[in-house]
Amino acid sequence: MPGDPIIIDDGGSTRIKQLHRDLDGLLDNTDVTKNPFGAATQLTILAVDSNGTSALGILTNPPAPPTPTPTPFVPGDSIVITSDDQKTTVSFDALNNKLQIDLTPAVAGGPQPSVAAKKHSGQRRYIVENAGSISKIQHVRPGAGGFTKTFKPAASGFYTMLHIDD
């Protein structure tokens, strides 16, 4: 069964949800998706600036306007999302093809993430209450042929969303 999409966005604080699934482990700062993701898993980023202009696309290095093409997200990859004092890391576990989500301080000794669960219309989302808007996203692929691609939303941006789906 394919993985239900994971959505991470910033509605003032970092918000995380998986469609049709609960990730209650995030209340303790780590969880693993209940169902596997496949070889067709893609990462898409949407950033909207204060003028309502959107940019849908892939991470680029150095940062540049994204193109309208999702990028493959494969086992072994990770995504690191920085939001003020907090960091969200999504790792694609190569052994069982599941995504692991870890919440940590952005800097050593920083404040621990404070997570609240909210439910609306049958869907649960997790809010990192002491994280601000997304300031940087990195897609890391280790090993030979690996890379680190960085996306920084525009300074005029007010909404950024990551969508991971297969």
Legacy VTK file of the C-alpha trace (Angstrom):
# vtk DataFile Version 3.0
C-alpha trace
ASCII
DATASET POLYDATA
POINTS 166 float
0.000 0.000 0.000
1.490 3.376 -0.933
2.278 5.935 1.743
-0.258 8.584 2.610
1.148 12.024 1.781
3.080 13.912 4.456
2.499 17.663 4.481
4.726 20.079 6.390
3.846 23.756 6.230
4.164 26.981 8.147
1.020 28.629 9.365
3.056 30.835 11.705
4.558 27.722 13.313
5.662 24.493 11.674
2.686 22.168 11.106
2.988 18.466 10.219
0.315 16.026 9.116
-0.049 12.740 7.288
-3.313 12.284 5.458
-5.441 9.501 6.949
-2.879 8.678 9.689
-1.939 9.917 13.152
1.682 10.602 14.089
1.205 10.832 17.863
4.889 10.028 18.463
5.583 13.630 17.411
4.254 14.668 20.808
7.523 13.104 22.059
9.454 14.592 19.090
9.848 11.493 16.869
7.583 9.208 14.837
7.716 6.778 11.909
5.028 6.530 9.239
2.798 3.501 9.624
2.893 2.450 5.964
5.770 2.256 3.462
6.578 4.713 0.699
7.676 3.476 -2.723
10.178 4.146 -5.486
7.928 6.839 -6.981
8.042 9.080 -3.875
8.381 12.766 -4.782
9.122 15.953 -2.841
7.296 19.108 -3.916
7.707 22.575 -2.387
5.247 25.428 -2.704
6.199 28.909 -1.516
3.823 31.887 -1.707
5.055 35.446 -1.280
3.180 38.453 0.097
2.002 39.371 -3.431
0.296 35.989 -3.810
2.903 34.794 -6.307
3.674 31.110 -5.932
6.707 29.060 -6.860
6.228 25.323 -7.166
9.296 23.238 -7.651
12.428 21.466 -6.663
15.252 22.434 -4.369
18.148 24.125 -6.112
21.723 24.755 -5.049
22.566 27.601 -5.026
19.071 28.890 -4.317
17.330 30.002 -7.500
13.737 30.265 -8.648
12.377 26.708 -8.537
11.149 24.903 -11.608
7.695 23.292 -11.747
9.003 19.735 -11.373
8.911 17.631 -8.183
12.184 15.965 -7.210
12.601 12.255 -6.353
12.837 11.489 -2.629
14.485 8.079 -2.298
15.509 5.721 0.533
18.573 7.140 2.291
17.552 10.757 1.615
16.606 13.257 4.298
14.984 16.664 4.393
15.986 19.193 7.045
13.525 22.036 7.660
14.721 24.948 9.788
12.149 27.196 11.500
13.677 29.740 13.873
14.907 27.742 16.903
13.556 24.376 15.707
14.531 21.763 13.148
12.352 19.069 11.552
14.191 16.188 9.887
12.371 13.729 7.626
14.515 10.671 6.841
13.620 8.023 4.259
14.558 4.744 5.997
16.183 2.528 3.345
15.480 -0.700 5.285
11.700 -0.505 5.539
10.822 2.357 3.137
9.123 4.364 5.867
9.615 8.011 6.711
10.929 8.992 10.133
10.228 12.479 11.444
12.429 13.934 14.192
11.998 17.306 15.906
15.090 18.844 17.516
16.465 22.254 18.509
18.088 24.027 15.545
21.208 24.671 17.638
22.780 22.633 20.435
21.371 23.698 23.802
18.415 25.469 22.172
14.838 25.091 23.384
13.272 21.654 22.926
10.347 21.521 20.475
6.940 22.050 22.053
4.367 20.035 20.074
0.573 20.170 20.254
-1.888 17.925 18.409
-5.046 19.467 16.965
-7.897 17.707 15.207
-10.267 19.245 12.683
-12.700 17.452 10.351
-11.269 14.075 11.327
-7.673 15.006 10.497
-4.959 15.462 13.082
-2.081 17.888 12.628
0.891 18.520 14.863
2.050 22.048 15.566
5.556 22.846 16.759
4.396 25.781 18.833
7.814 27.309 19.458
8.897 27.174 15.789
8.369 30.090 13.463
7.943 30.169 9.722
10.130 27.935 7.578
13.390 29.744 6.823
15.363 26.999 5.056
14.830 23.540 3.567
17.674 21.172 2.698
17.376 17.940 0.713
20.356 15.698 1.530
21.352 12.594 -0.438
24.452 10.966 1.136
27.087 8.774 -0.480
28.660 8.679 -3.922
26.804 11.009 -6.252
25.138 12.578 -3.231
24.209 16.210 -2.823
22.779 18.827 -0.514
20.242 21.121 -2.175
18.946 24.184 -0.358
15.732 26.154 -0.768
15.185 29.426 1.069
11.746 31.002 0.786
11.824 34.626 -0.359
12.070 37.256 2.376
8.633 38.446 1.273
7.245 34.933 1.671
4.532 34.155 4.123
3.662 30.538 3.366
5.796 27.502 2.517
4.581 23.921 2.128
6.378 20.610 1.525
4.425 17.690 0.120
5.922 14.177 0.152
3.913 11.604 -1.761
4.290 8.458 -3.856
LINES 1 167
166 0 1 2 3 4 5 6 7 8 9 10 11 12 13 14 15 16 17 18 19 20 21 22 23 24 25 26 27 28 29 30 31 32 33 34 35 36 37 38 39 40 41 42 43 44 45 46 47 48 49 50 51 52 53 54 55 56 57 58 59 60 61 62 63 64 65 66 67 68 69 70 71 72 73 74 75 76 77 78 79 80 81 82 83 84 85 86 87 88 89 90 91 92 93 94 95 96 97 98 99 100 101 102 103 104 105 106 107 108 109 110 111 112 113 114 115 116 117 118 119 120 121 122 123 124 125 126 127 128 129 130 131 132 133 134 135 136 137 138 139 140 141 142 143 144 145 146 147 148 149 150 151 152 153 154 155 156 157 158 159 160 161 162 163 164 165
